[in-house]
Amino acid sequence: ELVGIFPEGHVTSDGEIHRFRPGVRTILKRNPVPVVPMALRGLWGSFFSRAGGRAMSQPFRRGLFNRIELSIGHSVDPAAATPEHLESLVRSLCKKNL
């Protein structure tokens, strides 16, 4: 099984990564499993972002073929998977190969 979460708790309103919320701790207390950090890049300004208003309200804002990338990091042991550590890893993934 695989569960994906967005630990900021909301879609960004300014394109920046915001503080990760503590819910990941609760999830990992109940189910201590490895965490694989991932980062979506290229979403800001796309149909899925809040750039210029509500998300998913203006189709094809940047054209039909927007380039969106998913960067995947290395697995993190549940004991080390704090919100702060995961946020740091995701920030690094966002900057990787830009």
GIZI-V294370 format. One record per residue. RES is the residue in three letters. SS is DSSP state (H for helix, E for strand, L for the rest). PSI is psi as a letter, one per 30 degrees, with the letter a starting at -180 (* if undefined). BURIAL is b if it has 16 or more other C-alpha atoms within 10 Angstrom, else e. Layout:
res->(RES/RES)
ss->(SS/SS)
psi->(PSI/PSI)
burial->(BURIAL/BURIAL)
This chain:
res->(GLU/LEU/VAL/GLY/ILE/PHE/PRO/GLU/GLY/HIS/VAL/THR/SER/ASP/GLY/GLU/ILE/HIS/ARG/PHE/ARG/PRO/GLY/VAL/ARG/THR/ILE/LEU/LYS/ARG/ASN/PRO/VAL/PRO/VAL/VAL/PRO/MET/ALA/LEU/ARG/GLY/LEU/TRP/GLY/SER/PHE/PHE/SER/ARG/ALA/GLY/GLY/ARG/ALA/MET/SER/GLN/PRO/PHE/ARG/ARG/GLY/LEU/PHE/ASN/ARG/ILE/GLU/LEU/SER/ILE/GLY/HIS/SER/VAL/ASP/PRO/ALA/ALA/ALA/THR/PRO/GLU/HIS/LEU/GLU/SER/LEU/VAL/ARG/SER/LEU/CYS/LYS/LYS/ASN/LEU)
ss->(L/L/L/L/L/L/L/L/L/L/L/L/L/L/L/L/L/L/L/L/L/L/H/H/H/H/H/H/H/H/L/L/L/L/E/E/E/E/E/E/E/L/L/L/L/L/L/L/L/L/L/L/L/L/L/L/L/L/L/L/L/L/L/L/L/L/L/L/E/E/E/E/E/E/E/E/L/H/H/H/L/L/H/H/H/H/H/H/H/H/H/H/H/H/H/L/L/L)
psi->(l/k/k/k/l/j/f/f/f/l/k/k/f/g/f/l/k/l/k/k/l/g/f/e/e/e/e/f/e/e/i/i/l/l/k/j/k/l/k/k/k/g/e/k/f/l/e/f/l/g/k/g/b/k/k/h/f/j/k/h/e/g/l/e/i/k/j/k/k/j/k/k/a/l/k/k/k/e/f/f/i/l/e/e/e/e/e/e/e/e/e/e/e/e/f/k/h/*)
burial->(e/e/e/e/e/e/b/b/e/e/b/e/b/e/e/e/e/b/e/b/e/e/e/b/b/e/e/b/e/e/e/e/e/e/b/b/b/b/b/e/e/e/b/b/b/b/b/b/b/b/b/e/e/e/b/e/e/e/e/e/b/e/e/e/e/e/e/e/e/e/b/e/e/e/e/b/e/b/e/e/b/b/b/e/e/b/b/e/b/b/b/e/b/b/e/e/e/e)
